[in-house]
């Protein structure tokens, strides 16, 4: 990681995964071409789960090259470190132009990048567990209907597991005084 001052802990990265709406999985196809798609992904301990159709490009890629990288983005926002009056004063002094770059034209963010290998889940009990976790994350108000849906759809659905081999987490965030919170500082 180039910006070690923004590196966060594994625990922070796991939190980013848990609150992310989706992860973008990237892989390399048989022609050595990159291929990436967003997926609804859920985490259980050190495993990630997602589901898919039983055929298609990603299914073919996974069979030949199971190595993947998954990027997750947590909270993002544009910081408001200066009032309009303060910005009007900054632009009067060219030596302060760097403040515009580092504290105005920037984004606060959280991210986690995971690497691992995709494995098709064959055990029916694990498949149901994974699908339950996915549904609890994305459709929790509909869980009364889960049992009927899983009974009808499980045999037509692939479920995949990725054992997290490596996770890198990063964050850019400012405190209430407009100073960047570096080196894992939380407050």
PERA-V425518 format. One record per residue. N is the residue number from 0. RES is the residue in one letter. PHI is phi as a letter, one per 40 degrees, with the letter a starting at -180 (* if undefined). NEAR is the number of other ideal C-beta (glycine too) atoms within 8 Angstrom. Layout:
n=(N/N)
res=(RES/RES)
phi=(PHI/PHI)
near=(NEAR/NEAR)
This chain:
n=(0/1/2/3/4/5/6/7/8/9/10/11/12/13/14/15/16/17/18/19/20/21/22/23/24/25/26/27/28/29/30/31/32/33/34/35/36/37/38/39/40/41/42/43/44/45/46/47/48/49/50/51/52/53/54/55/56/57/58/59/60/61/62/63/64/65/66/67/68/69/70/71/72/73/74/75/76/77/78/79/80/81/82/83/84/85/86/87/88/89/90/91/92/93/94/95/96/97/98/99/100/101/102/103/104/105/106/107/108/109/110/111/112/113/114/115/116/117/118/119/120/121/122/123/124/125/126/127/128/129/130/131/132/133/134/135/136/137/138/139/140/141/142/143/144/145/146/147/148/149/150/151/152/153/154/155/156/157/158/159/160/161/162/163/164/165/166/167/168/169/170/171/172/173/174/175/176/177/178/179/180/181/182/183/184/185/186)
res=(X/X/X/X/X/X/X/X/X/X/X/X/X/X/X/X/X/X/X/X/X/X/X/X/X/X/X/X/X/X/X/X/X/X/X/X/X/X/X/X/X/X/X/X/X/X/X/X/X/X/X/X/X/X/X/X/X/X/X/X/X/X/X/X/X/X/X/X/X/X/X/X/X/X/X/X/X/X/X/X/X/X/X/X/X/X/X/X/X/X/X/X/X/X/X/X/X/X/X/X/X/X/X/X/X/X/X/X/X/X/X/X/X/X/X/X/X/X/X/X/X/X/X/X/X/X/X/X/X/X/X/X/X/X/X/X/X/X/X/X/X/X/X/X/X/X/X/X/X/X/X/X/X/X/X/X/X/X/X/X/X/X/X/X/X/X/X/X/X/X/X/X/X/X/X/X/X/X/X/X/X/X/X/X/X/X/X)
phi=(*/c/c/d/c/b/c/b/c/c/d/c/c/c/c/c/d/c/c/c/c/a/b/b/c/b/a/b/c/c/c/g/c/c/a/b/a/c/b/c/b/b/b/b/f/b/b/b/b/a/b/a/c/c/b/h/d/c/c/c/c/d/c/c/a/c/c/a/b/b/b/b/b/c/c/b/a/c/c/b/c/b/c/d/c/c/c/c/c/d/c/c/b/d/c/c/d/c/c/c/c/c/b/b/c/a/b/c/a/b/a/a/b/b/b/i/b/c/b/c/c/b/c/c/c/c/c/c/d/c/c/c/c/c/c/c/c/b/b/c/c/b/c/c/b/d/d/c/c/c/c/c/b/c/c/b/b/c/b/b/b/b/c/c/c/a/b/b/b/a/a/b/a/b/c/c/c/g/c/c/c/b/f/g/c/b/b)
near=(7/3/7/6/6/10/11/10/7/7/6/13/14/11/9/15/14/7/7/12/3/9/14/11/14/10/15/9/13/7/4/5/6/7/11/7/7/6/10/10/14/12/10/8/4/4/10/14/16/13/11/11/8/7/5/7/7/11/12/11/13/12/6/7/9/8/8/12/9/15/10/15/9/12/7/8/6/6/11/4/7/11/5/6/6/8/11/8/8/12/8/5/7/4/4/8/9/6/10/12/9/8/11/11/4/10/8/11/11/14/12/17/11/16/9/13/9/11/9/8/11/4/6/6/6/10/13/10/9/15/13/10/11/13/13/10/8/7/7/8/4/8/9/4/7/10/6/7/9/11/7/6/8/11/4/6/12/9/13/13/12/14/9/10/7/7/10/9/15/13/11/9/8/10/10/3/4/9/6/8/10/7/5/8/7/4/4)
